[in-house]
Amino acid sequence: MILADWMEENEMSIADVADEVGLRYSTVYRYVKYGLMPSADNQRSIYLLTQGEVTPNDWLGLGCSDEEI
């Protein structure tokens, strides 16, 4: 799942995510709006925040889609 979809499902804003993981608003904005890949540490923080719903593989587009099942 991509971060933007997770945020929508959980009714969280960019500011909410930034506060929760200790990042700047502008950093999370770039992840969400431009699809930039977070550092390994930031991927881990996002993974923990989302309780594993957004994984490091999701940043690479390597997750299993419904079409692949």
C-alpha positions in Angstrom: 0.0 0.0 0.0 1.3 3.4 -0.8 1.6 6.0 2.0 -1.0 8.4 0.4 -3.6 5.6 0.3 -2.9 4.6 3.9 -3.2 8.3 5.0 -6.6 8.5 3.3 -7.9 5.3 4.8 -6.8 6.4 8.3 -7.8 10.1 7.9 -4.3 11.4 8.5 -2.8 14.5 7.0 0.8 15.0 5.9 1.2 17.1 9.1 -0.2 14.2 11.2 2.3 11.7 9.7 5.2 14.1 10.0 4.4 14.7 13.7 4.0 11.0 14.4 7.3 9.9 12.8 9.3 13.0 13.8 9.9 14.3 10.3 9.4 17.7 8.7 6.2 18.4 6.8 8.1 19.1 3.7 9.8 15.7 3.9 6.6 13.7 4.1 5.0 16.0 1.4 7.8 14.9 -1.0 7.2 11.2 -0.2 3.4 11.6 -0.8 3.2 14.0 -3.7 6.3 13.1 -5.7 6.8 9.5 -4.6 10.4 10.1 -3.4 11.9 7.1 -1.6 12.5 7.7 2.1 15.8 6.7 3.7 15.9 3.3 5.4 15.4 4.9 8.8 12.4 6.8 7.6 10.9 3.8 5.8 11.2 1.9 9.1 9.4 4.8 11.0 6.6 4.8 8.4 6.4 1.0 8.5 6.0 1.1 12.3 3.4 3.9 12.2 1.3 2.1 9.6 1.7 -1.2 11.6 3.2 -2.8 8.5 0.7 -1.7 6.0 3.2 0.4 4.1 6.3 -1.6 3.6 9.8 -0.9 2.2 8.8 -3.0 -0.9 5.8 -0.6 -1.5 8.3 2.2 -2.2 9.8 0.0 -4.9 6.5 -1.2 -6.3 7.3 -4.7 -5.3 4.2 -5.5 -3.3 1.7 -8.1 -4.3 -1.3 -6.6 -6.1 -4.8 -8.1 -6.4 -4.1 -8.8 -10.1 -1.1 -11.0 -9.1 -3.0 -13.2 -6.6 
